[in-house]
Amino acid sequence: MIYQNNLVTVEIEPSEIPWIKVFTQRPVKEFSECSADEKLEIFRVIDVAEKLMLSYFQPDKINIASFGNILPQVHWHVMARFATDSYFPEPMWGEQQRQAQLNLPSFEIFFKQLGEGL
């Protein structure tokens, strides 16, 4: 876990790319069921994470998605994508395109900085 407050939890998704997930604390199934405070907090966290990913990793693209077919709790994925990652331009759960050739700065330092920034 990177960060937690009374509205959200931010967790690491283990991957070859920087990838976090933002969960609501309450077991809410749909985003429309979130309170105004929960919605604002989700977008605040996504905004902070995206800006830090852009400056720290300098990716080709940031992907932000919300889907929950397996885990039916509101959560958002924030991923830094690179033209040389294994799946680009496909989604990370799509068809592998190549063997990754990434030389990225420390994920641990990034996750620590993100937790401190939140």
HELIX and SHEET records of a PDB file:
HELIX    1   1 PHE A   31  GLU A   33  5                                   3    
HELIX    2   2 ALA A   36  PHE A   57  1                                  22    
HELIX    3   3 PHE A  107  GLY A  117  1                                  11    
SHEET    1   A 5 TYR A   3  GLN A   4  0                                        
SHEET    2   A 5 VAL A   8  ILE A  12 -1                                        
SHEET    3   A 5 TRP A  19  THR A  24 -1                                        
SHEET    4   A 5 HIS A  75  ARG A  81 -1                                        
SHEET    5   A 5 LYS A  61  ALA A  65 -1                                        
END                                                                             
